[in-house]
Amino acid sequence: MKYPVPKKPSPSNTPSILPTSLANRGMQFEALINTTNEYYRQQNIAVIHKKPTPIHILHIANRGAESYIDKAFFEQPSTTDYNGVYRGKYIDFEAKETKNKTSFPLQNIHLHQIEHLRQITRHGGIGFLLVYFSLLTQVYLIDATDLCTFVDEHPRSSLPLEWVKEKGTIVPFGYQAAVNYLAVVDQRYFG
């Protein structure tokens, strides 16, 4: 009797958190968040989407049957990466990755993004920053209010890892919800 041999997952089908190059650093983390958000939508848990970056198209080139954007520029600075609704509350967050083991460089998040998160919390929404320390394989959720307070009070160029561990909450990795940040949102905001 011939039993079926289980297939090994191919590298392209296996979710990987570690980026393969600087060119796509953060893209795999973003892909995991997108997969997580898709799971949340399919299970009717939350509706959270990646925001498109607003661009102004200057020229579209044609190459045979294919058309592509040849020239474009950003219309305005983008706000944050993701927004949506969870348990009746508006959620808005930025997701960033760092290879640094001891801190998160604040140059990775723009001042207008911090101000946007400040406005979200001021109006009763849930705002936060997800930081993936890729060499430590850890993701932290940092509340927007804590982030804004740090930026206002400290003339430093980075969030020290010890501060992140103290103020942030580690986000669990999961099977279906790869980066299960809503588990932390439940804990921190809905207690």
Secondary structure as UniProt FT lines:
FT   TURN            11..13
FT   TURN            23..26
FT   HELIX           27..42
FT   TURN            43..44
FT   STRAND          47..50
FT   STRAND          55..63
FT   TURN            64..65
FT   STRAND          66..74
FT   STRAND          82..86
FT   TURN            87..88
FT   STRAND          89..98
FT   STRAND          103..105
FT   HELIX           106..108
FT   HELIX           111..122
FT   TURN            123..124
FT   STRAND          126..133
FT   TURN            134..137
FT   STRAND          138..143
FT   HELIX           144..153
FT   STRAND          158..160
FT   HELIX           161..167
FT   STRAND          169..171
FT   HELIX           181..185
FT   HELIX           186..190
//
